[in-house]
Amino acid sequence: MPPDATPPIVVAIDGPAASGKSTTAKRVAATLGFRHVDSGSIYRAVTAATLRREPDPTQWTEALVLEAAQSVTLEPGAGTFYPRLDGAAVVEGSRERASGCGAVREATQRNHTDDKSGEWNPTEDQGCQS
């Protein structure tokens, strides 16, 4: 980042499922004049991209998920960003399957840590359903 550039502002809201995180985040973003980023929609888009490459989640590797994620981009919209998969709008037809797949979340989050050790082998116990 150039020395005279303003660093980006990130506001993260965490909490249990159905606790109002998205509602709160959208209101905070609107109040501050920011765009809201729905991380769940990004995970679902990455899941869809990975399913295109390998339909069996038990065969997914961290490398495969991260490679598939490269085909996901975000398009700015009114107050939000919309995920696009290979340039096309993402249609969330199977939200339950995609959002329940912790394998994608684990792979993308692990990529941002220093701990790269160990084999990554998603199973149904991690929320992936075939």
Buried (B, 14 or more C-beta within 10 A) or exposed (E): EEEEEEEEEEEEBEEEEEEEBBEEBBEEBEEEEBBBBBBBBBBBBBBBBBBEEBEEBEEBBBEBBBEBBEBBEBEEEEEBBBBBBEEEEBEBEBEEBBBBBBBBBBBBEBEEEEEEEEEBEBEEEBBBEE
